Amino acid sequence: TDTADRVEWVSTRNLMTDDVTRAERIMIATALDADRLKQEAGIGRAGRKSAAHVQTLSLSWSPEERVGREEMERAVDEALSRLGLEDHQAVVLAHNDTAHQHVHVIINRVNPADGRMATLSKGWDKLDQWAREYEQRRGRIVTPKRDEKFQRREAARQRYTPEQRRAYAERKRAEAAKQATEARNQRVALSARQKDM
């Protein structure tokens, strides 16, 4: 099946067009122009560089339910907001090629206002929490395991204080740094030994 035949509708966020080809070009131009955008916003060019300018995600509904485009668009907006990406450029494609309704969202991680690259730290956790709330609000729990997982996570959070969690994370980081140093020292020693041979 041709890709275009599978698309039921298209919408965009923070773009001046709903044409997918034009939207793609605008998003690429924004990503390539990040340094200038930062400069104009008074932001330094420092920061972690990444070639991964695009983030994708999919939202899908149970095959037993039918939702309208308005509901799907609202869900996309809520998910983008939860990720802190509501000001970013995005293309939304609704597909009609499966039994369950779903949308694919292609997001430019470069903010068109200031050129900063969005960090998606704990993004999947945030989306998981949003999906749980979305199901609860609609009164349709179609993924009970998500709720079970959330309850286990909450129980674990309550078992340990923030200070205990922070100390654990610091201990794990220190262990990882020590292992990296040991591995580096081992490589240097092997290299020196190889030269001697």
Residue pairs with C-beta under 8 A, 6 or more apart in sequence:
1 97
6 95
6 96
6 97
7 93
7 94
7 95
7 96
8 94
8 95
8 96
9 69
9 94
10 18
10 20
10 91
10 92
10 93
10 94
11 18
11 73
11 91
11 92
12 18
12 23
12 89
12 90
12 91
12 92
13 76
13 77
13 80
13 86
13 88
13 89
13 90
13 91
13 92
14 87
14 88
14 89
14 90
14 112
15 22
15 23
15 26
15 27
15 89
15 90
15 91
16 26
17 23
17 26
20 91
20 93
23 89
23 91
24 91
26 89
27 53
27 54
27 89
27 91
27 106
27 108
30 37
30 89
30 108
30 110
30 112
31 53
31 108
31 109
31 110
33 115
34 110
34 115
34 116
34 117
35 45
35 115
36 115
37 110
37 111
37 112
37 113
37 114
37 115
38 44
38 45
38 114
38 115
38 116
39 45
39 115
40 115
41 113
41 114
41 115
43 114
43 115
43 116
47 116
47 117
48 117
50 109
50 117
52 109
53 108
53 109
53 110
53 117
54 106
54 107
54 108
54 109
55 85
55 106
55 107
55 109
55 118
55 120
55 123
56 104
56 105
56 106
56 107
57 79
57 104
57 105
57 107
57 127
58 102
58 103
58 104
58 105
59 72
59 75
59 76
59 79
59 102
59 103
59 105
60 100
60 101
60 102
60 103
61 67
61 72
61 100
61 101
61 102
62 100
62 140
62 142
63 99
63 100
65 101
65 140
66 101
67 101
69 94
72 94
72 101
72 103
73 92
75 103
75 134
76 90
76 92
76 103
76 105
77 86
78 130
78 134
79 105
79 127
79 130
80 86
80 88
80 90
80 105
80 107
82 126
82 127
82 129
82 130
83 118
83 120
83 123
83 126
83 127
84 118
85 107
85 109
85 118
87 111
87 112
87 113
88 107
88 108
88 109
88 110
88 111
88 112
88 118
89 107
89 108
89 112
90 105
90 106
90 107
90 108
91 105
91 106
92 103
92 104
92 105
93 103
93 104
93 105
93 106
94 101
94 102
94 103
95 102
95 103
95 104
109 117
109 118
109 120
110 116
110 117
110 118
111 117
111 118
128 146
128 149
128 150
129 150
131 143
131 146
132 146
132 147
132 150
135 141
135 142
135 143
135 146
141 147
157 165
160 168
